[in-house]
Amino acid sequence: MYEEDTIAAIATPPGEGGIAVVRISGPAAEKIARKIFNRRHRGNGALRSHTLYRGQIIDPKDAQPIDEVLLTIMRKPRSYTGEDVVEVHCHGGNFLVRQILALILSQGARQAKPGEFTKRAFLNGRIDLAQAEAVIDLIRARTVQGAQLALNQAGGGLSKYVGQLREELLDILVQLEAAIDFPEEEIELLQRHHLIAKINALIDNINVISASYDWGRLFREGAKVCICGRPNVGKSSLMNALLGTDRVIVTPIPGTTRDVIEESLNLDGLPVIIWDTAGLRDSADQVEQIGVALSRRYLEQADALVVVIDGSVELTPEDQALLLIAESKKVVIALNKSDLPSVVGLQSLTTDRSTRVLTTSAKTGTGIDSLKQTLRELILGFVTESPVTVTNLRHRSELQRSAAGLIRAVETLNQGLPPELAAIDLSDAREALEEIIGVVSNDNILERIFANFCIGK
């Protein structure tokens, strides 16, 4: 378990605001609150749980008021952490909030570590590990769809499904263990072909949700899109058009962009990190050479590319070379400058069925909406329907580990080897599922997970 002391932290972001929240959790939370809170003209009396009270925060040493606040007590077990929790809703001045926190710490509370409130909620059985991890995803969500995925996981969607898989696996293990313990008995359910069919069905179900990770990761972390092309084809102008603002300097001089410029874009619920890169060409300019090297590095890291071609002039060797490099990626070719007489035909650019070609004009805005829609469809691709969506790499890794254990068990049974060997692999598969929801927890894993949280959550 953990040391049952009392922790406190500011639960709202730093800076000035209308309201800030200071949170206290632990056995002394209510005692500390009663020392520093005063309901004017009414006394603290018997404060009810889950009720807001108006009053003042005072320093017990001299009874000097510090702030006018709202205070609530949430007694265990009906609280976020499963412990007694107190929240002080005060005015949101940075100095004022820190003064109140310092006062609480002086009364015996300890400064909470990052994620310690949520960690206590997990350790006290209020939420499982997958739900705890979803809390940080919900906080960091950048689009409605990303928030909905996180909210579903925080509500137990993934946990419930993984729990069902675990129960099915336990049923198989029970049958196998019964046969091991009572080899002289005729146990009908031990027939190998029945067991193999059940295990294979379990593998299929695990693989379906494991495959949803590539899609879910994009909503959790954001897709990485690189705008690339030779100099002066309109890359920076196109980025400005996609963003709807003049974010990047645009001039007629080739090589204006020397560094990689990063911005965020929302493609109908899909968060995108978009990079405008230096024009790809051979150059004697040392600074430009560095920019070109950076462009190539970001091009490799991208989930998708927008290759910009100047449609008003003939294709150059640099254009052709970039199209060859881009063949291994998801690519949208933007045939730009459609406001000028066209020289390059669409058919000459279609080299692969997965490559999309669009005519655009960063100057007039022609084709920009189509580019956004096409880019979103290309990034997400065809999505196999899954009962839940996996967004966390740790969860996907444990699902793959579980599937691998099940596959080994099938191979063992197919080879006619002793059932004890299959039971070892099935147990490993079960432990992997339990690692996801925290039935079996590793202290190192817990420390890594909760270290990513903000203080106060």
N, C-alpha and C positions, 0 to 999 in steps of 0.2 A: 504493500500500500504506500502511504506517504506520511510525512510528519504532519499531524493535524494541528498546525498553527493557523494564525489568521493573516491573510494577505490583503493587500490593497493596491489599487492602481487607478490612474486616470483612464477612463474607457472611451474617451472621445479624442479626436485628432488635436495636435498642438496648434496654438494660434488663438485668435479672437473669434468669438461666436456668441450667439444669443444665450445658449445653454451649454453647459458641460456636465459630464457625469463622472463621479468618483465612486468606484465600486469596492466594497469590502466583502470578504468571504471567509468564514471559519467560525470556530466556537466562540470567539470573543467579539464577533461582529456587532451584535446587538448591544453588548455592554459598552463598547467603544462609542457607538452611536448615541446612547443615552447620556454619556459624559459630555459630548460636544454639541448635542442638539437641544434646543429649548423651544417648546411651543409657547409662545408668548401668551400670557394671561390664562393659560389653560393647564399648564404642566404636562409632562410627558405621559403620566398615567399608564394605563394598559394599552400600549400601541398595538393595533390589530395588524395581522400579517396581510400582505398584498394590498395595502391601503396607502395613499399618498397623504402626507401631513405637511402643512406649511409651518415654518418656524425659522429660527436663526441658528447658524453655526457659531458657537462661542468658544473662547479659550478658557478651559476650566481654571487656569491659574488666576485670572483676573476678571472672569465673566464678561470680557470685552466681546461684542459681536463682530463677526468677520464677514458674514454674508447672509442675505435672506434666501432661503432654499426651500425646495420640496424634498422630503425624505420618505423612503419606503423601506419596510422590512419584509423580507420573504423568507419565512422560516422553513427549515428543512422538514421533509424531503422535497417540498414543492418549490424548488428554486433551480436555477440553471446549473449550479455546481452540485446540488444535492446537500449542501451545507446551509447554515444560516447566512443569508446574503443581505447586505444593506446597500442601497444606492442613494447617493446625495446628488440631486439635480440643482446645480448652482449656476450663477452667472458665468459666462464663458470667457472671462479675461484670463490670459495666460498666468499672470502673477497670482491672481486670486485662487485659481484652481490648484496651483502648486502649494499655496499657503494652506489650503484645506487638506491636501494630501499629507503635507508635512505634519500637520496637527494630528491626523489619524495615525501616522507612523509613530509619533511621540507617545501615543496612548497604548502602544504594544503590538501594533500590526507590523507586518513585514512587507517591503516592496515586492510585488508579484513579478515573477519572471515572464518572459514572452509565452503566451498561450497557457499560462498556469491555471486560469479559471476553466478553460475548456478541458485541460488535462484532468482536473479534479472532477469535472462532469463525467468524463470517461471512466475514471477510476472508481467513482461512486455508482456506476451503472446507469447514469441518466441517459447516456448515448453510447453507441459503440464506436469503434475506431474509424470506420468508414464515414460515419456521420460527423465525427469530430473533424476529419480532414475536409469535409465539405464546407465547414464553417469558413475556413480561410478562402476557399474557392468563391463562396458567396460574397465575402467582403471584397475580393479582388475582381469580381465579374465586371466586364466592360460593356456587355450588351444584354438585352432582355433574354435572349435564348441562353446565353451563358449563365445568367442568374437562375433561370428556370431549371437548367441541368443540375446546378449546385443545390438548389432548393429541394429538388426531388431526392438527391442523395442525402441531404441533411435530414429529410423526412423519413429516411430509411428504405428508399426504393431499391438501391443496390444491396443493402444489408439483407433485406427480406429475400431477394432472389438468391443471393449467395447462401443464405441460411437454408433455403429449400434444397439447393444443390448438396449442401453438407448433409442434410437429413437423408437424401437419397443415397449418398455415399456411405453413411453410417448403416443403413439397411443392408447394403451389399456386404459391408464388413462384418455385420452380425451373422449373416448367412455363412460367410467364409470361416469365421471364428468358430461357429457351431460345428462345422465339419471337421475343423482341426481338433477341437476338444473331444468330439465324439466320433472318431473315425469308424467305429464298428457299427454306427447307426446308418440306416438308409435315409439320407436327407435329400429329399426330392429337389429342393431349391438350389442345391449345390451343383446341379448339372451344369457342366462347363459352358455349353452353348447358351444357356439362359443367362448365366452371369456375364458372359462376354457381351451379349446383346444389351444388357442393362448398362454395362460400363461404357460401351460405345455410344449409347444414347446420351449418357452423361458427358462424354467427351464432346459430342456435337453441341450440346447446350452451352458448355463452357466456351467452346470456340466461337460461338455466335456472339456472346457478349464481349469476349476478348477482342474480336475483330472490330468492335465498335470504338475501340480506343483511338485509332487513327482519325476518326471523325470527331470524337469527343474532345481530343486534345486540341484540335483547332479552335473550338469554342472556349476552352479553358485558357490556352496560352496565346492564341491568336495565330493566324496563318502569316507566313513571311513571304512577301511578294517583292521581287526586284524588277525595277524598270531599267532596262538596259538597251544599248544601241550605240552606234558610232556618234561622234560629236555632231551637234547642230541638227539633229533630226526632230527635236521638240520634246525630249524626255522631261525636262523640268517644267515646260509649259503643260505637258500632259498631267504631270503630278499635281500641279496647281489646279488644273481643271477637275481632277478626281477629288481633291480636297475641298474645292469650292472656295479657295482663298489663295492669295499670292504668298505662298510659303517659301518658294525657291526663287532666287535671282535668275532672271532670264535676260540674255542679251544675244545679239546676232553673232557674237564672237565665238567661234568654236573653242571648246575647252573651258567654258566659264565655270562649270561645276568641277571642282577638284577633289572634294571629299564626298563621303556617303552621307546623305541627308535622310533622316528617319522621321516618319510621322505615323500617326494612327488613323485608321479608316474603318468605318462601320459599313459592311456590305450586307444590309438587310439582316442584321443580327449576328453576322460573322465578324468578329474582331480581326482586323488585318494590320500587321506592321508592314508599312510600305517604304521601300528604299529607292531613292533617286541616286543614281551612280554616275560617275565620270564617264565620258564617252570613250568607247573602246577603240583605240588606234595606237600605232607605233608613234612615239614622240621622243624628241631629244630633250624635252623639258623635264628636269628631275622631279619637280613637284607633280607634274601631270603623270609621270611614270608611276609614282606612289599611288595616285588616285586610280589609275587603271588597274594596278595590282589589287587594290582594295575592292574595286568593282568585280573583278574575277572571283575574289574570295566570297563576297556576298552573293554572287550569282550561284555559286555552288551550294550555299546554305539555304537558299530560298525553296519554299514549297511550290512556287509557281513563278513564271517569268512573264513580264510584258515586254516583248521585243518590239522596239519602235523603229519603223522604217519610214523614210521620207518618200512618200508616194509621188512627189513632183519631180524626182530625178531618177535616173537609171540606178539599178542595184550596183553597189560597189563591192570590191573584194572583202572589205570589212563587214558589210552586211551578210555576205555569203558565209564568211567564216563564223559569224555569230549564230547564224541559223543552224549551222552544223553542230556547234557547241550545245545549242539549246535543245537538240533532238532528244536528249535523255531526260528532259524535264517536262512538266506540264506547262504549255506555252500558249499565250494569246499573242498573236502578231497584230500590232496596231499600225495599220497603213495610214500614217499621219499626214497632215497638211492637205486634207481633201478639199479645202477651200481653194486650192491651186489646181491648175490643169494636171490631170493624172497621167503618169508615164508608166508606172508599175501596175501590172494586172494582178487581180486576186489569185487567179489560177496558177500563176508562176510562184506563189508563196506556199501553196498547200502541199507540204511534203509528207505529212503523216495524218492519219485519221483523227488523232487526238489533238492535233494543232487547230486552233481556231483563228480565223483571220477576219478582222473588222476594219472598216474605214473610219477614221476619226479626224477631227479637227480640234486641236487644243485651242485654237483661236476663236472659233465660233461655237464650240461645245457640241458639235455634231458627233454622234456615236459614243459619247461619254457614258450615258446611262446604259447603253447596250454593252459597253466594255465592263462596267461594274457587274451587271447581271451575268455575263459570260464568264467573268473571272470567278465569281462566286460558285457557279455551277461546275466549273473546271476544277476548282480546289476541292470542293466537297465530293464530287464524283457521284457514282451510284452507291447508295447506302442500303445495305441489307438490313431489313427491319429487325430490330433487337428489342427484347423486353425491357432492358435497361441499357444506359450508355455509360461506358467506362471512360473517365477523363483523367485518371491518375496513373502514372507510369508504375507505381508500386503495386497497384491493384492488378494491372495487366500482367506484370511479371509473376505475381503469385498465381494468377489464373493459368498462365503458361506452365508454371511449375506443376500445378495440379493436373493439368492435361497430360503433361509428360509422365507423371507418376501413373496415371490411369492407362496410358499407352503401354508402359512397361508391364503393368499387371495383365493386360490383354495378351501381350506376347508370351508372358510366363504361362498363362492358362492354355494358350494355343499350342505351346510346346509340350504340354502334359507334365510340367514340372510341379513339385509339391506346392499346395495352396499356401503354405507358410510364406513362401517367397512373394507370392502375389499380395498377401496381406501386408507385407512391409511396404510395397509400393503404394498400396491403397491408403495406408496410414500416412505416408508422406503427402499424398494428394489431399487428404483430409486436413492435415496441418497447414498446408498452403492456403486453403479456403479459410481456415480459422484465423490465419495471420491477417487476412483482409479486414475482418470485423472485430479482431482483437480478443477472440476467445482464448487464443494462445498469443501472448504478447512478448516482444523482445524489448528489453529496456533501451538498447541502443536505437532501435527503430522509433520508440516513443520520443526519445530526446530529439532525434532529427526532425520528426514531424512537428512537434510543438515549438521547436526553436524558430520555425518559420512564421509563427503567429506574431501579431502585434501585442505589445504589453497592454493589458486591460481586457483581453478577450480570452 
